[in-house]
Amino acid sequence: MAEKTTRARDEDGEGFTEEERAAMKERAKEVRGRKKKDGLTDLLEKVAEMEGEDRVMAERIHALITEHAPQLEPKTWYGMPAYAKDGKVLVFFQPALKFKARYATLGFQDTAMLDDGPMWATSFALTELTPDAEERIVSLVTRAAG
């Protein structure tokens, strides 16, 4: 018998998971400005709510971005730590536990302009932050931030 998951779907097998609905609700609050203090405070509160390796990675990514791309504006986006340029999200960190995934994700929006020919990556799976991974993150973020 298949294990029951938290993926709440309608009768047609479509719809959003509980985690997806929660993220959309968080985004609606962000847009309306409810609960908003300031971008940095909101981001740090979200990081503080994380557990285990998600929190460790989020804290380190925040330190890397703050050091190497201080012009980016910290904020939350769908309840995740994000960094914006000219008000538009450029890069975000999606913790693994947010959607019960097996890895965290560092993602870039189209404003990042990471174009590399006709096809390029816009998100990266993270299971741990090694020195090589940190170096690659710094390279991508500084390139994206311009």
Rosetta silent file (secondary structure, phi, psi, omega in degrees, C-alpha in Angstrom):
SEQUENCE: MAEKTTRARDEDGEGFTEEERAAMKERAKEVRGRKKKDGLTDLLEKVAEMEGEDRVMAERIHALITEHAPQLEPKTWYGMPAYAKDGKVLVFFQPALKFKARYATLGFQDTAMLDDGPMWATSFALTELTPDAEERIVSLVTRAAG
SCORE:     score description
SCORE:     0.000 S_00000001
   1 L     0.000  136.524 -178.456    0.000    0.000    0.000 S_00000001
   2 L   -69.040  142.243  178.795    1.340    3.445   -0.912 S_00000001
   3 L   -71.692  137.157  178.396    2.438    5.704    1.913 S_00000001
   4 L   -73.720  133.692 -179.905    0.165    8.674    2.505 S_00000001
   5 L  -111.614  175.505  177.879    1.935   11.970    1.784 S_00000001
   6 L   -85.592    5.835 -178.171    1.177   15.570    2.626 S_00000001
   7 L   -77.382   95.459 -179.064    0.456   16.289   -1.006 S_00000001
   8 L   -82.038  111.096 -179.318   -3.165   17.382   -0.785 S_00000001
   9 L  -119.717  156.772  176.939   -4.658   17.122   -4.264 S_00000001
  10 L   -78.763 -175.864 -175.006   -8.212   17.409   -5.482 S_00000001
  11 L   -60.029  -27.528 -178.597  -10.128   14.477   -6.995 S_00000001
  12 L   -86.011    3.183 -179.250   -8.466   14.976  -10.388 S_00000001
  13 L    79.642   12.318  179.744   -4.995   14.677   -8.882 S_00000001
  14 L  -114.683  175.209 -178.864   -4.340   18.372   -9.422 S_00000001
  15 L   116.810 -168.862 -176.060   -4.067   21.294   -7.075 S_00000001
  16 L  -112.423  149.703  174.929   -1.446   22.477   -4.642 S_00000001
  17 L   -72.847  165.695  176.389    0.314   20.733   -1.794 S_00000001
  18 H   -59.071  -40.183 -179.609   -0.103   22.042    1.742 S_00000001
  19 H   -65.719  -40.492  178.348    3.454   23.394    1.533 S_00000001
  20 H   -65.326  -41.427  177.640    2.737   25.176   -1.746 S_00000001
  21 H   -63.538  -40.031  178.963   -0.417   26.759   -0.306 S_00000001
  22 H   -63.679  -41.336  178.636    1.525   27.922    2.754 S_00000001
  23 H   -63.847  -40.180  178.638    4.191   29.510    0.526 S_00000001
  24 H   -65.410  -38.241  177.279    1.516   31.327   -1.488 S_00000001
  25 H   -64.474  -40.560  177.787   -0.053   32.643    1.723 S_00000001
  26 H   -63.359  -40.976  179.282    3.335   33.902    2.861 S_00000001
  27 H   -64.034  -41.306  178.281    3.847   35.632   -0.483 S_00000001
  28 H   -60.003  -41.744  177.338    0.432   37.291   -0.226 S_00000001
  29 H   -63.257  -40.230  179.590    1.400   38.652    3.214 S_00000001
  30 H   -62.749  -43.404 -178.925    4.688   39.928    1.798 S_00000001
  31 H   -66.036  -40.917  179.513    2.919   41.728   -1.035 S_00000001
  32 H   -75.537  -13.995  179.404    0.345   43.262    1.298 S_00000001
  33 L    82.181    4.778  177.423    3.120   44.268    3.664 S_00000001
  34 L   -67.377  143.065  178.556    1.539   42.543    6.664 S_00000001
  35 L    66.212    2.151 -175.665    4.001   41.456    9.334 S_00000001
  36 L   -80.143  129.255  175.860    6.723   43.228    7.394 S_00000001
  37 L  -101.439  -76.084  168.874    9.385   44.898    9.483 S_00000001
  38 L  -152.516  163.178 -173.715   12.189   45.438    7.019 S_00000001
  39 H   -55.573  -45.783 -178.126   13.758   43.123    4.486 S_00000001
  40 H   -65.932  -44.928  179.315   16.785   42.172    6.541 S_00000001
  41 H   -61.654  -44.874  178.675   14.789   41.566    9.730 S_00000001
  42 H   -59.507  -45.240 -179.388   12.218   39.481    7.838 S_00000001
  43 H   -62.378  -48.131 -178.401   14.983   37.422    6.201 S_00000001
  44 H   -63.857  -34.300  176.181   16.845   36.820    9.463 S_00000001
  45 H   -64.685  -41.746  178.556   13.604   35.764   11.194 S_00000001
  46 H   -64.261  -41.376  178.506   12.949   33.185    8.444 S_00000001
  47 H   -63.230  -42.469 -179.338   16.496   31.861    8.758 S_00000001
  48 H   -63.178  -26.875  178.583   16.109   31.616   12.551 S_00000001
  49 H   -76.466  -18.272 -177.248   12.962   29.479   12.045 S_00000001
  50 L   -72.101  162.508 -179.868   14.900   26.933    9.971 S_00000001
  51 L  -120.605  155.306  169.875   16.315   23.727   11.400 S_00000001
  52 H    51.726 -135.324 -175.426   19.536   21.787   11.031 S_00000001
  53 H   -63.051  -31.893  176.353   21.491   21.958    7.817 S_00000001
  54 H   -56.945  -46.473 -178.353   18.934   24.295    6.200 S_00000001
  55 H   -66.298  -43.930  179.340   19.684   26.911    8.839 S_00000001
  56 H   -58.356  -47.731 -178.896   23.454   26.413    8.619 S_00000001
  57 H   -65.816  -43.520 -179.314   23.378   26.815    4.825 S_00000001
  58 H   -61.331  -42.324  178.750   21.019   29.813    4.934 S_00000001
  59 H   -63.179  -43.193 -178.872   23.223   31.598    7.463 S_00000001
  60 H   -69.601  -41.086  177.820   26.357   30.958    5.399 S_00000001
  61 H   -62.548  -41.013  177.155   24.716   31.959    2.112 S_00000001
  62 H   -59.263  -45.115  179.727   23.515   35.167    3.773 S_00000001
  63 H   -62.445  -42.784 -179.986   27.079   35.897    4.923 S_00000001
  64 H   -63.522  -45.891 -178.515   28.488   35.201    1.441 S_00000001
  65 H   -67.735  -41.444  179.042   25.943   37.396   -0.329 S_00000001
  66 H   -61.562  -39.818 -179.495   26.279   40.192    2.216 S_00000001
  67 H   -73.890  -44.117 -170.572   30.059   40.162    1.811 S_00000001
  68 H   -98.152  -15.267  177.576   30.335   39.738   -1.965 S_00000001
  69 L  -142.285   60.607 -175.375   27.180   41.481   -3.220 S_00000001
  70 L   -63.863  -15.032  178.906   26.292   44.046   -0.536 S_00000001
  71 L   -73.953  -15.196  178.944   24.282   46.052   -3.081 S_00000001
  72 L   -75.679  143.548 -177.809   21.581   43.348   -3.094 S_00000001
  73 E   -93.057  119.352  176.795   18.554   44.011   -0.899 S_00000001
  74 E   -71.450  143.788  178.865   17.688   41.237    1.606 S_00000001
  75 E  -164.944 -179.710  169.523   14.014   40.291    1.794 S_00000001
  76 E  -110.947  154.029 -178.985   11.717   37.306    1.924 S_00000001
  77 E  -146.209  115.457 -172.659   10.016   35.839   -1.113 S_00000001
  78 L    54.844   32.474  178.741    7.341   33.163   -0.680 S_00000001
  79 L    77.516   14.127 -179.689    8.639   32.956    2.876 S_00000001
  80 E  -115.402  151.716  174.440   12.198   32.177    1.763 S_00000001
  81 E   -61.694  134.341 -179.522   15.373   34.233    2.128 S_00000001
  82 E  -146.890  164.470 -179.416   15.915   36.232   -1.046 S_00000001
  83 E  -136.204  132.082 -173.354   18.024   39.079   -2.365 S_00000001
  84 E  -116.458  157.689  173.719   16.780   41.691   -4.805 S_00000001
  85 E  -128.742  126.134 -177.838   18.253   44.169   -7.245 S_00000001
  86 L    53.812   37.868  176.876   16.217   47.238   -8.105 S_00000001
  87 L    82.478   -6.255 -178.185   13.281   45.746   -6.175 S_00000001
  88 E  -108.348  134.416 -179.477   13.220   42.486   -8.162 S_00000001
  89 E   -60.643  131.111 -179.959   14.264   39.145   -6.676 S_00000001
  90 E  -106.547  -46.360 -176.517   17.571   38.037   -8.114 S_00000001
  91 E  -142.016  147.081  178.931   18.504   35.023   -5.966 S_00000001
  92 E  -143.131  159.190  176.068   16.726   32.983   -3.292 S_00000001
  93 E  -117.029  121.292  177.751   17.396   30.093   -0.927 S_00000001
  94 E  -106.566  108.935 -179.976   14.748   27.386   -0.657 S_00000001
  95 L   -65.600  147.876 -178.755   15.324   25.192    2.391 S_00000001
  96 H   -57.790  -42.498 -175.691   14.855   21.465    1.887 S_00000001
  97 H   -69.768  -18.450 -177.969   12.265   21.182    4.653 S_00000001
  98 H   -58.543  -42.676  179.383   10.030   23.894    3.146 S_00000001
  99 L  -119.290   20.909  178.953    8.704   21.468    0.538 S_00000001
 100 L    54.287   43.261  178.975    9.997   18.264    2.161 S_00000001
 101 L   -90.784  166.700 -179.836   12.647   17.896   -0.528 S_00000001
 102 L   -87.184   -5.635  177.569   15.843   15.904   -0.186 S_00000001
 103 L  -149.082  156.046  173.638   17.995   18.969   -0.881 S_00000001
 104 E   -80.827  165.825 -179.089   17.916   22.740   -0.502 S_00000001
 105 E  -132.002  133.712  168.173   17.907   24.932   -3.590 S_00000001
 106 E  -103.787  117.730 -174.791   19.759   28.094   -4.510 S_00000001
 107 E  -121.013  151.889  179.106   17.718   29.650   -7.283 S_00000001
 108 E  -122.779  137.736  175.682   18.109   32.599   -9.614 S_00000001
 109 L   -85.650  170.824 -177.316   15.343   34.569  -11.292 S_00000001
 110 H   -63.097  -22.535  177.229   15.563   35.782  -14.882 S_00000001
 111 H   -65.588  -14.800 -179.947   16.804   39.167  -13.640 S_00000001
 112 H   -69.548  -23.918  178.090   20.076   37.394  -12.758 S_00000001
 113 L    52.216   49.613  177.649   21.016   37.301  -16.452 S_00000001
 114 L   -87.988   20.538 -176.840   23.127   34.162  -16.080 S_00000001
 115 L   -47.762  135.944  178.348   22.632   33.446  -19.776 S_00000001
 116 L  -147.340   79.849 -176.818   25.132   31.024  -21.244 S_00000001
 117 L    78.419 -154.171 -176.430   24.158   30.176  -24.800 S_00000001
 118 L   -81.467   -3.804 -178.040   20.701   28.769  -25.570 S_00000001
 119 L  -154.983  135.440  178.981   20.437   26.855  -22.255 S_00000001
 120 L  -154.957  160.307 -179.950   21.707   27.428  -18.702 S_00000001
 121 L   -79.615  142.733  175.297   20.969   26.451  -15.113 S_00000001
 122 L  -122.381   -4.412  174.988   18.882   28.747  -12.920 S_00000001
 123 E  -145.430  151.926 -173.677   18.727   26.627   -9.779 S_00000001
 124 E  -135.299  130.962  176.573   21.201   24.474   -7.930 S_00000001
 125 E   -75.464  138.183  178.984   20.661   21.631   -5.460 S_00000001
 126 E  -128.281  123.548  174.121   22.551   22.004   -2.185 S_00000001
 127 L  -109.605  -23.548  174.628   23.181   19.218    0.291 S_00000001
 128 L  -162.981  158.928  178.758   26.123   20.898    2.019 S_00000001
 129 L  -104.119   99.070  175.476   28.298   23.965    1.594 S_00000001
 130 L   -88.247  166.966  175.421   31.823   22.894    0.782 S_00000001
 131 H   -56.633  -38.934  177.713   34.545   25.439   -0.031 S_00000001
 132 H   -64.583  -42.241  178.817   34.058   24.642   -3.747 S_00000001
 133 H   -64.190  -42.433  178.516   30.291   25.158   -3.479 S_00000001
 134 H   -61.434  -41.721  178.603   30.816   28.465   -1.665 S_00000001
 135 H   -61.577  -41.697  179.817   33.234   29.600   -4.367 S_00000001
 136 H   -67.832  -39.775  177.577   30.689   28.759   -7.064 S_00000001
 137 H   -61.079  -47.183  179.416   27.905   30.575   -5.174 S_00000001
 138 H   -59.019  -44.416  179.822   30.072   33.691   -4.854 S_00000001
 139 H   -60.885  -46.952 -179.333   30.893   33.533   -8.564 S_00000001
 140 H   -66.115  -44.486 -177.222   27.244   33.152   -9.602 S_00000001
 141 H   -66.710  -43.815 -179.782   25.941   35.819   -7.223 S_00000001
 142 H   -67.078  -36.844  176.255   28.565   38.413   -8.142 S_00000001
 143 H   -64.882  -44.678 -178.818   27.992   37.733  -11.842 S_00000001
 144 H   -67.138  -36.989 -177.596   24.222   37.986  -11.398 S_00000001
 145 H   -74.444  -17.242  177.985   24.443   41.138   -9.287 S_00000001
 146 L    77.100    0.000    0.000   26.525   42.851  -11.940 S_00000001
